[in-house]
Amino acid sequence: MSHGTILIADDEDLIRRVMADALSEVGYTVETADCGERAWTCLQELKFDLAFLDIRMPEPNGLDLLLRAQAARITTPIVIMTGQTTLTNAIEAMKRGAFDYLTKPFDLNEVKALAARALETHRLAADLPQPRLPVPGGNEQIIGRSAAMQQVYKTIGRVVKNDATVLLQGESGTGKELVAKVIHRYSARWRAPFIGINCSAIPLDLLESELFGHERGAFTGAVERHIGKFEQAAGGTLFLDEVADMPLPLQAKLLRVLQEREFTRVGGRETLKADVRIIAATNQDLAVATKERRFREDLYFRLRVVPITLPPLRQRREDIPELVAYFLDKINREMGTTVAGVTPEALSLLVQHPWPGNVRELENTLLHAAILAPGRMLTAADLALPAKDFSLPEDFTDLSLAEVVRRKLTAYFQHSPPLEPCDLYAIVLAQVEKPLIELTLEYTGGNQLKAAALLGINRNTLRKKITDLKITLKK
């Protein structure tokens, strides 16, 4: 019995065949199309449970088909596929109502899992209308094609379709304000002001006035009426940066504004409507702050309707070369420098650096080097970065598995004698596989059938690996 009917539209024959074979193997009925017009005919004449559409194929492209399908009230969930992993593509796909956004090259297991999730969601919400929103213009500003940033783009694409309150979390320098501005620019409020306020940079006794405004004579020094940020941002977006540093009494007043959507100026009696979208940001863990009673729990839940966590730069190193090119171009335009690029050694140093200050630190490092460098190519010496310590910290729980492996291998290559040709790939792979299988078997109590299912491999493959890796089974 077919699990569902799926359309795959892509002008690359290999991609169509590979995806069709993978989905057919698990029980789906698959139809393919090599261009937009053929895909559109299929969507109109046949009933599909899911469609994978390439963003770039002979007209109409995937995004145009997405709009056509919505206008024709075709309820088939659509996944946009692309090898162009840009911010604009991701936001446009999610904003126009795509179910998800799949970047090439992709893992076939990811395709199968996505298909299962899409079909299940479609069946549960078959009667819900597809959201639609006009697309305002805007230039992309956020740089990054890593998987971590793709998740951020997807969430941005979904949240710009409504006025839900957003909580941006992440270390300093990860670009929280930039994301807030992108959300505003792509939202229906883009014509109205974007007003930001840093809650940690304003004295506590003035912060309330800065937010809500005050009337003349409200306090000593209030010689005239002051319009606060809530009024300045009317119809637009109010960005509350470092919201964790807001004093508790003011948190209570902010909570009331979020609940009632109205406020009064300090010393005033007139009730004003709070027609703003709230985006808050913090580099602190608000969940911890609520437990320590430094932040109101009820306000925390009001702010985190849609939480977005921005990854630190050390967890998306593959984005660094593109960021370097972007910042050097920006520095040349703004500072009048003529830097052509960085040497391979310098780029390697930039990729390996831990960047505790994240993207902001990277930009400042390049700015310093571009201004002082004697030549047009930045060298490792121009960057003035400290030598990297590749040892693991005592507490490395915040490091990804890829980062742990990267550090260990870097230390191995740097401190070992000249290496002779060997089966290094198999050696490293075995060192990762063995503890993975051992711990999985321990977790399942030695049940190989459950362990194989958890690992996503069949039982015979697991048995062979147990033998090859000399894993001792514990009773």
C-alpha positions in Angstrom: 0.0 0.0 0.0 1.3 3.5 -0.9 2.2 5.8 2.0 1.3 8.7 -0.2 1.9 10.3 -3.6 4.8 12.7 -4.0 5.8 15.0 -6.9 9.6 15.7 -7.5 10.3 18.6 -9.9 13.9 19.3 -10.7 15.7 19.9 -14.0 18.6 17.6 -12.9 17.8 14.1 -14.0 20.2 12.5 -11.4 18.4 14.2 -8.5 15.0 13.2 -9.7 16.0 9.6 -10.1 17.9 9.3 -6.7 15.1 10.9 -4.8 12.4 8.9 -6.6 14.2 5.6 -5.9 14.7 6.5 -2.2 11.1 7.5 -1.6 9.7 4.5 -3.7 11.8 2.1 -1.5 9.8 3.2 1.6 6.4 2.9 0.0 5.6 6.3 -1.7 4.2 6.6 -5.2 6.4 9.1 -7.0 5.8 11.3 -10.0 8.6 13.5 -11.5 8.8 16.6 -13.6 11.8 18.1 -15.4 10.5 21.7 -15.6 8.2 24.2 -14.0 5.4 23.9 -16.6 5.3 20.1 -16.3 5.2 20.4 -12.5 2.4 22.9 -12.7 0.4 20.6 -15.0 0.9 17.8 -12.5 -0.1 19.9 -9.5 -3.3 21.0 -11.3 -4.4 17.6 -12.7 -3.2 15.2 -10.1 -3.7 15.1 -6.3 -0.4 14.9 -4.4 0.3 14.5 -0.7 3.6 16.3 -1.0 5.8 18.1 -3.6 9.5 18.8 -3.8 10.1 21.7 -6.1 13.6 23.0 -7.2 14.0 26.8 -6.7 15.9 27.0 -10.1 14.5 25.2 -13.1 13.0 26.2 -16.4 10.1 28.6 -15.8 8.2 28.8 -13.6 10.7 28.2 -10.8 9.8 26.7 -7.4 8.9 29.9 -5.6 6.6 31.0 -8.5 4.9 27.6 -8.4 4.5 28.0 -4.7 2.5 31.2 -5.2 0.5 29.7 -8.1 -0.5 26.8 -6.0 -1.7 29.1 -3.2 -3.6 31.2 -5.6 -5.3 28.1 -7.0 -6.0 26.8 -3.5 -3.9 23.7 -4.0 -3.2 22.5 -0.5 -0.3 20.1 -1.3 2.6 20.8 1.1 5.5 22.1 -0.9 9.2 21.7 0.0 11.6 24.0 -1.8 14.9 22.5 -2.9 18.0 24.6 -3.8 21.7 24.6 -4.0 21.7 28.4 -3.5 21.6 28.6 0.3 21.1 32.3 0.7 19.1 34.2 3.3 16.7 35.6 0.7 15.9 32.2 -0.7 15.2 30.7 2.7 13.1 33.5 3.9 11.1 33.8 0.7 10.4 30.1 0.6 9.2 29.9 4.2 7.3 33.2 3.9 5.5 32.2 0.8 4.1 29.2 2.7 6.6 26.4 1.9 6.4 23.5 4.3 10.2 23.4 4.5 13.4 24.3 2.8 15.9 21.6 1.7 19.5 22.5 0.7 21.6 20.5 -1.7 23.5 18.3 -1.3 21.1 16.5 1.1 21.0 13.2 2.9 18.4 10.8 1.6 17.5 9.8 5.1 16.7 13.5 5.7 14.5 13.5 2.6 12.6 10.4 3.9 12.2 11.9 7.4 11.0 15.2 5.9 8.5 13.4 3.7 7.1 11.5 6.6 6.7 14.6 8.7 5.2 16.6 5.9 2.6 14.0 5.1 1.6 13.5 8.7 1.3 17.2 9.3 -0.7 17.6 6.1 -3.1 14.9 7.2 -3.6 16.4 10.6 -4.2 19.9 9.3 -5.8 19.2 5.9 -8.6 21.8 6.5 -6.4 24.7 7.5 -5.9 27.5 5.0 -2.4 28.3 3.7 -1.1 31.6 5.0 -0.2 34.3 2.4 1.6 37.6 2.7 2.9 40.1 0.2 6.6 40.2 -0.1 8.3 43.5 0.6 11.7 44.3 -0.9 15.0 44.3 1.0 18.6 43.3 0.6 20.0 40.3 2.5 22.3 41.2 5.3 23.0 38.0 7.2 25.8 35.9 5.9 26.0 32.1 6.3 25.1 28.9 4.5 25.8 26.5 7.3 23.1 24.1 8.6 22.8 26.1 11.8 22.1 29.3 9.9 19.6 27.6 7.6 17.5 26.7 10.7 17.6 30.4 11.7 16.5 31.4 8.2 13.6 29.0 8.3 12.4 30.3 11.6 12.7 33.9 10.4 10.7 32.9 7.3 7.9 31.6 9.4 7.8 34.4 12.0 7.6 37.3 9.5 4.1 36.2 8.5 2.7 37.2 11.8 3.2 39.6 14.8 4.3 36.9 17.3 6.7 38.1 20.0 10.2 36.9 19.3 13.0 36.2 21.8 16.5 36.2 20.3 19.1 34.3 22.3 22.8 34.0 21.7 26.3 35.1 22.8 27.4 38.7 22.3 28.4 39.4 18.7 26.3 36.7 17.1 24.1 39.3 15.3 20.8 39.4 17.3 20.0 43.0 16.4 20.7 42.3 12.7 18.2 39.4 12.8 15.7 41.6 14.5 16.0 44.2 11.7 15.6 41.4 9.1 12.4 40.2 10.7 11.1 43.7 10.7 12.1 44.4 7.1 10.4 41.2 5.8 7.2 41.7 7.9 4.0 43.5 7.1 5.2 46.3 9.4 8.3 47.1 7.2 7.0 50.6 6.3 6.8 51.7 10.0 9.8 52.4 12.3 12.2 49.9 13.8 13.1 51.3 17.2 15.8 49.7 19.4 16.7 50.3 23.0 19.5 48.7 25.0 18.1 47.9 28.5 21.5 47.7 30.0 22.9 51.0 28.7 20.3 53.3 30.2 20.2 54.2 34.0 17.5 52.4 35.8 15.7 55.6 36.8 15.5 56.7 33.2 14.6 53.4 31.5 10.9 53.6 32.3 10.7 57.1 30.8 12.7 56.0 27.7 10.2 53.1 27.1 6.9 54.7 27.9 7.6 58.5 27.8 6.7 61.1 30.5 4.6 64.1 30.9 5.9 67.6 31.8 6.5 67.8 35.5 6.4 64.0 36.1 9.7 64.3 38.0 12.5 66.7 38.6 14.0 67.8 35.3 10.9 66.8 33.3 10.5 70.2 31.7 8.5 69.0 28.7 6.6 66.0 27.4 8.8 63.1 26.2 7.7 60.5 23.7 8.9 57.1 24.6 10.1 54.2 22.4 6.6 52.5 22.4 5.1 55.6 20.8 8.1 56.1 18.5 7.7 52.6 17.2 3.9 52.8 16.6 2.9 50.5 13.8 6.4 49.0 13.6 8.8 47.0 15.7 10.3 47.7 19.2 13.6 45.9 19.8 14.4 45.3 23.5 18.1 44.5 23.6 19.7 43.0 26.7 16.2 42.5 28.2 17.6 40.4 31.0 19.1 43.5 32.6 15.7 45.2 33.0 14.9 45.8 36.7 12.1 43.7 38.2 9.6 46.6 38.8 9.9 47.6 35.2 9.5 44.0 34.1 6.1 44.0 35.7 5.0 47.1 33.8 6.3 45.6 30.5 4.3 42.4 31.2 1.1 44.4 31.6 1.8 46.2 28.3 2.2 42.9 26.6 -1.0 41.6 28.1 -3.2 44.6 27.7 -1.5 46.2 24.6 -1.8 49.6 26.2 0.3 51.9 28.5 0.5 55.4 30.0 3.3 57.9 30.1 5.1 58.4 33.4 3.1 61.0 35.3 0.2 60.9 32.7 -3.4 59.6 32.8 -4.0 59.1 29.1 -4.1 55.5 28.0 -2.2 54.8 24.8 -2.4 51.8 22.5 0.8 49.8 22.2 0.6 49.0 18.4 4.1 47.5 18.2 5.7 44.1 17.6 8.1 43.2 20.4 11.4 41.5 19.6 13.6 40.9 22.7 17.2 39.8 22.8 19.6 38.6 25.5 23.0 36.9 25.8 21.9 35.4 29.1 20.0 32.2 29.8 16.6 33.5 30.8 15.5 30.1 32.0 18.3 30.2 34.6 17.5 33.9 35.4 13.9 33.0 36.2 15.0 30.2 38.6 17.3 32.7 40.3 14.4 35.1 40.5 16.3 37.8 38.5 13.7 37.7 35.8 9.9 37.2 36.0 8.8 33.8 34.8 5.5 35.1 33.4 7.3 37.7 31.4 9.8 35.1 30.1 7.0 33.0 28.7 5.4 36.1 27.2 8.6 37.0 25.4 9.6 33.5 24.2 6.5 32.9 22.0 9.0 32.3 19.2 12.5 31.7 20.5 15.4 31.9 18.0 18.9 30.9 19.2 21.8 32.3 17.1 24.8 29.9 16.9 28.2 31.2 18.0 30.8 31.5 15.2 32.8 28.5 16.4 29.8 26.3 15.7 29.5 27.4 12.1 33.1 27.7 10.9 32.2 26.8 7.4 30.7 30.3 7.1 33.9 32.1 8.0 35.4 32.3 4.4 32.2 33.9 3.1 32.0 36.2 6.1 35.7 37.2 5.5 34.9 38.1 1.8 31.8 40.0 2.9 33.6 42.1 5.5 36.6 42.8 3.4 34.3 44.2 0.7 32.5 46.3 3.3 35.7 47.6 4.8 37.1 48.6 1.3 33.9 50.5 0.6 33.7 52.3 3.9 37.3 52.8 4.8 38.8 53.3 1.3 41.2 50.3 1.7 42.1 48.1 -1.3 42.5 44.7 0.3 42.1 41.9 -2.3 41.8 39.0 0.1 43.6 36.8 2.6 46.4 34.2 2.1 45.6 30.5 2.6 47.6 30.5 5.8 45.6 33.5 7.1 42.3 32.0 6.2 43.2 28.8 8.0 44.1 30.8 11.1 40.7 32.6 10.9 38.8 29.4 10.5 40.5 27.8 13.4 40.3 30.7 15.9 37.8 30.2 18.7 36.2 33.7 18.2 34.9 34.4 21.7 33.5 37.7 20.4 31.9 35.9 17.5 31.1 37.7 14.2 31.7 41.2 15.7 35.2 40.1 16.7 35.9 38.7 13.3 34.8 42.0 11.6 37.0 44.1 14.0 40.0 41.8 13.5 39.7 42.2 9.7 39.2 46.0 10.0 42.4 46.3 12.1 44.3 44.2 9.7 43.0 46.0 6.6 44.0 49.4 7.8 47.5 48.5 9.0 48.5 45.8 6.4 51.3 46.9 4.1 50.1 44.8 1.2 46.8 44.0 -0.6 46.7 40.4 0.7 46.3 39.9 4.4 48.8 37.5 5.9 48.7 35.5 9.1 51.1 38.1 10.6 48.7 41.0 9.7 45.8 39.4 11.7 47.7 39.6 15.0 45.7 36.6 16.4 47.1 34.7 19.4 48.3 31.1 18.8 45.4 28.8 19.1 45.2 26.3 21.9 43.8 23.1 20.4 43.5 21.2 23.7 40.0 20.6 25.0 38.8 22.7 27.9 37.9 21.0 31.2 34.3 21.6 30.5 33.7 21.2 26.8 30.0 20.3 27.0 29.2 23.4 24.9 31.4 22.2 22.0 29.8 20.3 19.2 31.1 16.8 18.3 32.5 18.2 15.1 34.5 20.8 17.1 35.9 18.1 19.5 37.0 16.0 16.6 38.4 19.1 14.8 40.5 20.0 17.8 41.9 16.6 18.4 42.8 16.1 14.8 44.4 19.5 14.5 46.6 18.8 17.5 47.5 15.4 16.0 48.6 16.9 12.7 50.5 19.7 14.3 52.4 17.8 17.0 53.0 14.4 15.2 56.1 13.7 13.2 55.7 13.8 9.4 52.9 11.4 8.5 53.3 8.5 6.1 50.4 7.4 3.8 48.0 5.3 5.9 44.4 4.5 6.2 43.7 7.6 8.3 40.1 7.8 7.3 39.3 4.3 8.6 41.3 4.9 11.8 39.4 8.1 12.7 36.1 6.6 11.7 36.6 3.6 13.9 37.5 5.8 16.9 34.1 7.5 16.5 32.1 4.4 15.7 33.3 2.3 18.5 32.2 4.5 21.4 29.0 5.3 19.6 28.1 1.6 19.2 29.3 0.7 22.7 27.2 3.4 24.4 24.2 2.6 22.3 24.3 -1.0 23.3 24.8 0.0 26.9 21.7 2.3 26.6 19.6 -0.5 25.1 20.8 -3.0 27.7 22.6 -5.1 25.1 19.5 -5.5 22.9 21.1 -5.5 19.4 17.7 -5.2 17.7 16.9 -1.9 19.6 20.4 -0.6 19.2 20.3 -1.2 15.4 17.0 0.6 15.1 18.3 3.5 17.2 21.5 3.7 15.0 19.5 3.5 11.8 21.3 0.4 10.5 20.2 -3.2 10.1 21.0 -5.9 12.7 23.5 -7.7 10.4 25.5 -4.5 9.8 25.6 -3.9 13.6 26.8 -7.5 14.2 29.6 -7.0 11.6 30.7 -3.8 13.2 30.8 -5.3 16.6 33.1 -8.0 15.2 35.3 -5.6 13.2 35.7 -3.1 16.0 36.3 -5.8 18.6 33.5 -4.6 20.8 33.0 -6.7 24.0 29.3 -7.3 24.6 28.3 -6.9 28.3 25.6 -9.0 29.8 
